[in-house]
Amino acid sequence: MSRDRGAVGYFHAERGDRRTSQLLNPRDPKALIYANMPGRRPLVVVGVMFSVKRSELGPTPGGPITRWHAHLVCAAGGNRGLKPRNDGSCPKGRRLRQGSEMLHLWFTSDLRSAFAIRAPEPELCRDGILPQAACRNTARHRGM
């Protein structure tokens, strides 16, 4: 499936080191999440991500609103996994397995969307975090 040229993509700029002493420190997230909009530079920071080691469960100090989730990844040994191919297969030498748990914190103005598993584009648009051009493209491509 090819990505629509007008669609917003999301890029996770991850740090390689792991700091487990203060896992949910807002000043020290595992990754910054950027919106990557066609034809627009610079990238726009729209959230952060925290993660735990594979096989660990993320803490839930906020109860059910702190929604940890994981994706299937193609991994070799203990190395970080990569997204599977479009057909769900993995490159030679890697196998499909459950990735580590992660928690996204989106920079929106309400808790329901702030901890969404996927980018809450309507709320990112509503709160002025995504530029209006991207919001028009998002609405048009979703049939809104």
C-alpha positions as CSV (number, residue, x, y, z in Angstrom):
1,M,0.0,0.0,0.0
2,S,1.6,3.3,-1.0
3,R,1.3,6.4,1.2
4,D,-0.8,9.3,-0.1
5,R,1.4,12.2,-1.1
6,G,-0.8,14.6,0.8
7,A,-0.9,12.5,4.0
8,V,1.0,13.4,7.2
9,G,3.6,10.9,8.3
10,Y,5.0,10.5,11.8
11,F,8.7,10.1,12.5
12,H,10.0,8.9,15.8
13,A,13.5,10.3,16.5
14,E,14.7,7.7,19.1
15,R,17.7,7.9,21.4
16,G,19.8,4.7,21.5
17,D,20.5,4.7,25.2
18,R,18.0,3.4,27.8
19,R,17.4,5.2,31.1
20,T,15.2,3.1,33.2
21,S,15.6,4.9,36.5
22,Q,13.1,7.6,35.5
23,L,11.0,5.9,32.8
24,L,8.2,8.5,32.6
25,N,10.4,11.6,33.0
26,P,8.8,14.2,30.6
27,R,12.2,15.9,30.2
28,D,13.8,12.6,29.1
29,P,11.5,10.7,26.7
30,K,12.8,7.8,24.6
31,A,11.8,9.6,21.4
32,L,10.4,12.8,20.0
33,I,7.6,12.3,17.5
34,Y,7.5,14.6,14.5
35,A,4.9,15.2,11.9
36,N,6.4,14.9,8.5
37,M,4.2,16.8,6.0
38,P,4.9,16.7,2.3
39,G,6.6,19.9,1.1
40,R,6.9,21.4,4.6
41,R,10.1,21.9,6.6
42,P,11.0,22.0,9.4
43,L,9.4,19.0,10.9
44,V,6.8,19.7,13.6
45,V,7.1,18.1,17.1
46,V,3.7,16.7,18.0
47,G,4.5,14.3,20.9
48,V,6.9,12.1,22.7
49,M,7.2,8.3,23.3
50,F,8.4,6.3,26.2
51,S,9.2,2.6,26.0
52,V,10.3,-0.3,28.2
53,K,12.5,-3.3,27.4
54,R,11.0,-6.2,25.4
55,S,9.1,-8.5,27.7
56,E,8.6,-5.7,30.4
57,L,5.2,-4.2,31.1
58,G,4.9,-0.4,31.2
59,P,3.8,1.2,34.4
60,T,0.3,2.7,34.6
61,P,0.4,5.6,37.1
62,G,-2.6,7.1,35.3
63,G,-4.7,3.9,35.3
64,P,-6.3,2.9,32.1
65,I,-5.6,6.2,30.4
66,T,-1.9,5.4,30.2
67,R,-2.3,3.1,27.2
68,W,0.8,1.1,26.6
69,H,0.9,-0.9,23.3
70,A,3.3,-2.9,21.2
71,H,3.6,-3.7,17.5
72,L,4.8,-6.8,15.7
73,V,8.4,-6.3,14.5
74,C,11.0,-8.1,12.5
75,A,13.9,-8.7,14.8
76,A,17.2,-10.6,14.9
77,G,18.3,-11.7,18.3
78,G,18.0,-9.0,20.9
79,N,18.4,-6.2,18.4
80,R,15.7,-3.6,17.9
81,G,12.9,-4.7,15.5
82,L,11.9,-3.1,12.2
83,K,8.5,-2.7,10.7
84,P,7.5,-5.8,8.7
85,R,7.2,-5.6,4.9
86,N,3.8,-4.6,3.5
87,D,2.9,-8.3,3.1
88,G,3.7,-9.0,6.7
89,S,6.9,-10.9,6.0
90,C,10.4,-10.2,7.4
91,P,13.8,-9.9,5.6
92,K,16.1,-12.9,5.7
93,G,17.7,-13.4,9.1
94,R,14.8,-11.7,11.0
95,R,11.7,-13.2,12.5
96,L,8.3,-11.7,13.4
97,R,7.9,-11.1,17.1
98,Q,6.2,-8.9,19.6
99,G,8.1,-5.6,20.0
100,S,8.6,-3.7,23.3
101,E,5.7,-1.8,24.9
102,M,5.5,1.9,24.2
103,L,3.4,4.9,25.4
104,H,2.7,7.9,23.3
105,L,2.0,11.3,24.7
106,W,0.6,13.6,22.1
107,F,0.6,17.4,22.6
108,T,-3.2,17.8,22.6
109,S,-5.4,19.7,25.1
110,D,-7.4,16.7,26.3
111,L,-6.4,13.4,28.1
112,R,-8.4,11.2,25.8
113,S,-6.4,12.1,22.8
114,A,-3.1,12.8,24.6
115,F,-2.5,9.1,25.3
116,A,-3.9,7.8,22.0
117,I,-2.1,4.8,20.4
118,R,-2.2,6.4,16.9
119,A,-1.7,10.1,16.1
120,P,-5.0,11.9,17.0
121,E,-5.0,14.0,13.8
122,P,-8.4,15.7,14.4
123,E,-7.2,16.9,17.9
124,L,-3.8,17.9,16.6
125,C,-5.6,20.0,14.0
126,R,-8.1,21.4,16.5
127,D,-5.3,22.5,18.8
128,G,-3.3,24.1,16.1
129,I,-0.3,21.7,16.4
130,L,-0.6,20.6,12.8
131,P,-0.7,23.4,10.2
132,Q,-4.1,24.0,8.5
133,A,-2.8,22.8,5.1
134,A,-2.1,19.4,6.6
135,C,-5.5,19.4,8.4
136,R,-7.3,20.1,5.1
137,N,-5.4,17.2,3.5
138,T,-6.3,15.0,6.4
139,A,-10.0,15.8,6.3
140,R,-10.1,15.4,2.5
141,H,-8.4,12.0,2.6
142,R,-10.6,10.7,5.4
143,G,-13.8,11.7,3.6
144,M,-14.6,14.5,6.1
